[in-house]
Amino acid sequence: MGVSTDHYLALAAWQKDQKSRQLLLSDMGRKMLPAYGAMQTDEASPVYRYAKRAYFIIDKSGTVKFVKVMDRGTDLLEPNEVLAALKAAAS
């Protein structure tokens, strides 16, 4: 599941355009971001209140098993790191 600060209609249009079946949720009100440390909170920053690129693995009971918050929005997690985190969370 993905979470974005984009409007839900923008997410729906993106899903249709990309033919994606991934569940996408909108956090346009930015309520989830600060709870997970995934929002720029430095008021001096030019990207204040912007979402940071972040990865979370949360199990079915709601326990956070993995967290990686990137410093720059252009940074991406390596696929092998995601797979390793998923395997570790499953055990």
C-alpha positions as CSV (number, residue, x, y, z in Angstrom):
1,M,0.0,0.0,0.0
2,G,1.3,3.5,-0.7
3,V,0.5,6.7,1.0
4,S,0.8,10.1,-0.7
5,T,0.0,13.7,0.1
6,D,-1.6,14.0,-3.3
7,H,-5.4,14.4,-3.6
8,Y,-7.2,11.1,-3.9
9,L,-8.5,12.1,-7.4
10,A,-4.9,12.7,-8.5
11,L,-3.9,9.2,-7.2
12,A,-6.9,7.6,-9.0
13,A,-5.9,9.3,-12.2
14,W,-2.3,8.1,-11.8
15,Q,-3.4,4.6,-11.1
16,K,-5.6,4.5,-14.2
17,D,-2.8,6.0,-16.4
18,Q,-0.2,3.5,-15.1
19,K,-2.7,0.6,-15.0
20,S,-1.6,0.1,-11.4
21,R,-3.5,-2.1,-8.9
22,Q,-1.5,-1.0,-5.9
23,L,-3.6,0.4,-3.1
24,L,-2.9,4.2,-2.7
25,L,-4.1,6.3,0.2
26,S,-4.2,10.0,0.4
27,D,-2.8,11.8,3.5
28,M,-3.6,15.2,2.0
29,G,-4.2,16.6,5.5
30,R,-0.8,15.4,6.6
31,K,-2.0,13.6,9.7
32,M,-0.1,10.4,9.3
33,L,3.2,11.9,8.2
34,P,4.3,13.5,11.5
35,A,3.2,10.5,13.4
36,Y,5.7,8.4,11.5
37,G,8.5,11.1,11.3
38,A,8.0,11.4,7.5
39,M,7.3,15.1,7.2
40,Q,9.8,18.0,7.0
41,T,9.2,20.0,10.2
42,D,12.0,22.5,10.0
43,E,10.1,25.8,9.5
44,A,13.2,27.3,7.9
45,S,13.3,24.7,5.2
46,P,12.0,25.6,1.7
47,V,10.1,22.3,1.8
48,Y,8.5,22.8,5.2
49,R,5.5,20.4,5.7
50,Y,6.5,18.4,2.6
51,A,6.5,14.6,2.8
52,K,9.8,12.9,3.0
53,R,10.3,9.7,1.0
54,A,9.8,7.0,3.6
55,Y,9.4,3.2,3.7
56,F,7.6,1.3,6.5
57,I,6.8,-2.4,6.9
58,I,3.9,-2.8,9.3
59,D,2.6,-6.3,10.2
60,K,-1.0,-7.4,10.5
61,S,-1.1,-6.6,14.2
62,G,0.0,-3.0,13.5
63,T,3.6,-3.4,14.7
64,V,6.1,-1.4,12.8
65,K,8.8,-3.8,11.7
66,F,10.9,-1.6,9.4
67,V,11.4,2.2,9.0
68,K,13.6,4.0,6.5
69,V,13.1,7.8,6.1
70,M,15.2,9.2,3.3
71,D,16.9,12.6,3.6
72,R,16.1,13.7,0.1
73,G,12.9,13.0,-1.9
74,T,14.9,11.8,-4.8
75,D,16.6,9.1,-2.8
76,L,15.2,5.6,-3.3
77,L,15.6,2.4,-1.3
78,E,17.4,-0.4,-3.1
79,P,15.1,-3.3,-4.0
80,N,17.4,-5.7,-2.2
81,E,17.1,-3.7,1.0
82,V,13.3,-3.8,0.8
83,L,13.3,-7.6,0.1
84,A,15.6,-8.2,3.1
85,A,13.4,-6.1,5.4
86,L,10.3,-8.0,4.2
87,K,12.0,-11.4,4.9
88,A,13.2,-10.2,8.3
89,A,9.7,-8.9,9.2
90,A,8.1,-12.2,8.2
91,S,10.3,-14.2,10.6
